[in-house]
């Protein structure tokens, strides 16, 4: 199987004869903010929300591994390129990972990523950090899950992605919001509001673009934005370069 990169746009908003929205791409399972520990969680209202008519959904998919449950680790350098290029002015990525890392002081033990970030003096000096409580589905019930968000200056983006992306738990999506600097408390404020499509509306208006990963293995990006169309996305992420790099990685790995 060849290593490939595909950028797809979800279907558009559908309306009935009276102009009322009857379906929105955010209502799809893989493009829904409902699930395991998402920042905004309202699975019932998004699919037919009348407030999200301008929001677009794009899927950036990395394909190449034979095992469908593989996380496509070969694409890690490409994921870093995507987030480095998908920028607006001097804005920062606010990234969230739920996972763990080996504990260097105790062999065989692991520490949560959120704890590692809090204990890392270097990180604390250069990045803003907050932990929010987000609902998650657990069997038929809901419970709260701690989700850390880290404001990442552009120059430290490769280091953060290299350290934390591979250690994110399956089924807990990696999330990102691209916003103006110094907005970490806004994320906390959103998490404290009652879940609704109005909260999602506020978020989409304030960010340049948001993403979460899909499926459980955190392989692909699902981007949500009201500021970019498909051609904008292709140019900003440099899709042609990504596809060329994927081909070269495939040749090298098979050689």
NULUM-254250 format. One record per residue (C-alpha): x, y, z negated; residue in three letters. Coordinates in steps of 0.25 Angstrom, whole numbers, plus 2048, in hexadecimal, padded with zeros to 3 digits. Last residue first. Example, Ala and Ser with C-alpha at 12.3 -4.5 7.8 and 13.67 -1.06 7.14 Angstrom:
BEGIN
8377FC7E3SER8317EE7E1ALA
end
This chain:
BEGIN
8368007FDUNK8277FF7F9UNK82980A7EEUNK8318137F8UNK827812803UNK81B8157FAUNK8238217F4UNK825826802UNK816825805UNK81282B7F8UNK81B8377FBUNK815839809UNK807839803UNK80B8437F8UNK81284C802UNK80584C80BUNK7FC84F7FFUNK80485B7FBUNK7FC85D7EEUNK7F886B7F1UNK7F6869800UNK7ED85C7FEUNK7E58637F3UNK7E28707FBUNK7DD867807UNK7D48607FEUNK7CE86C7F7UNK7D38747EBUNK7CD87D7E1UNK7C28767DBUNK7CA86A7D5UNK7CA85C7D1UNK7D68527D4UNK7D58437D2UNK7E383E7D2UNK7E78307D4UNK7EE8257CCUNK7EA8277BEUNK7E98177BBUNK7DA8197B7UNK7D681F7C5UNK7D882B7C6UNK7E08377C1UNK7DA8447BDUNK7DC8527C4UNK7D98607C2UNK7DB86C7CCUNK7DD87B7CCUNK7D687B7BEUNK7CD8857B8UNK7C18837C1UNK7C28747C0UNK7C38747B1UNK7B787D7AFUNK7AE8757B8UNK7B28687B1UNK7AE86F7A4UNK7A18727AAUNK79F8647AFUNK79D8607A1UNK7A585B795UNK7A3863788UNK7AE86C786UNK7BB86877EUNK7C286278AUNK7C186F791UNK7C7877786UNK7D386E785UNK7D586F794UNK7D487F792UNK7DF87E787UNK7E9879791UNK7E788579AUNK7F588B799UNK7F988B7A7UNK7EE88C7B2UNK7E887E7B6UNK7EA8717BDUNK7E38667B5UNK7E88587B4UNK7E384B7AFUNK7E983D7AEUNK7DD8337ADUNK7DC8297A1UNK7D881C7A7UNK7E78187A8UNK7EF81E79DUNK7F98297A1UNK8088247A0UNK80B8267AFUNK8068347AFUNK80D8397A2UNK81C83A7A4UNK81D83C7B3UNK8118467B3UNK81784E7A8UNK82584F7AEUNK8208527BCUNK81785D7B7UNK8218647AEUNK82586F7B8UNK8168727BBUNK8138757ADUNK80A86A7A6UNK7FE86D79DUNK7FC860796UNK7EE85B792UNK7ED84F788UNK7E0847788UNK7DB84177BUNK7CF83877DUNK7C183A778UNK7B782F778UNK7AB82A781UNK7A481D780UNK7A081378AUNK7AD80C78BUNK7B6818787UNK7B4824790UNK7BD83078DUNK7BA83E788UNK7C5848787UNK7CC84E77BUNK7D785877FUNK7E685877BUNK7ED86477FUNK7FB868785UNK80287478AUNK810871790UNK81E87678FUNK821875780UNK81886A77DUNK81E861788UNK82C863782UNK828860774UNK822853778UNK81984E76DUNK80C853772UNK80F84E780UNK81284077AUNK806840772UNK7FD84377EUNK804838786UNK80082E77BUNK80C827775UNK811819778UNK81880E770UNK820802775UNK82D809770UNK82B814766UNK833821767UNK831822776UNK822820775UNK81E81B783UNK814825789UNK805825789UNK7F8829791UNK7EE834793UNK7F383F79CUNK7EE84D79EUNK7F48577A7UNK7F28667A8UNK7F986B7B4UNK7FE8797B5UNK7FB8857BDUNK80688E7C3UNK7FE8917D0UNK7F58857D3UNK7FB8777D4UNK7F98697DBUNK8088687DFUNK80D8647D2UNK80185B7CFUNK8028547DCUNK8118527DCUNK81084B7CEUNK8068427D3UNK80F83F7DFUNK81B83B7D5UNK8118327CEUNK80C82B7DBUNK81581E7D9UNK80D81C7CCUNK8018187D4UNK7F98157C7UNK7F88067CAUNK7EA8007C8UNK7E87FE7D7UNK7F47F57D8UNK7FA7F77E6UNK7FF8047E3UNK7FF80F7EEUNK7F48197ECUNK7F58277E6UNK7E782F7E7UNK7E483E7E6UNK7D583F7E4UNK7CF84D7E6UNK7C28527DFUNK7BC8607E2UNK7B58697D9UNK7AC8737E0UNK79E86E7DBUNK7A286C7CDUNK7978737C5UNK78B86B7CBUNK79085F7C4UNK78B8527CAUNK7968497C9UNK79C8517BDUNK7918507B3UNK7918427AFUNK7A083F7ADUNK7A384B7A4UNK7B184A79FUNK7BB8557A0UNK7C985279BUNK7C884379FUNK7CA839794UNK7C682C79CUNK7BB82F7A5UNK7B283B7AAUNK7B98467B2UNK7B583E7BFUNK7BD83D7CCUNK7BF82E7CBUNK7B182B7C6UNK7AA8357D1UNK7A28407CBUNK7AD84A7CDUNK7AA8487DCUNK79C84F7D9UNK78F84A7DCUNK78084F7DCUNK78485E7DDUNK7778667DFUNK77586D7ECUNK76686A7EDUNK7688607F8UNK7728587EFUNK78085B7EDUNK78D8537EFUNK79B8597EAUNK7A68547F3UNK7AD8477F5UNK7BA8457EEUNK7C684A7F5UNK7D28407F8UNK7E18427F7UNK7E88357FAUNK7F78307F7UNK7FC8237FCUNK8078197F9UNK80580E804UNK800800800UNK
end
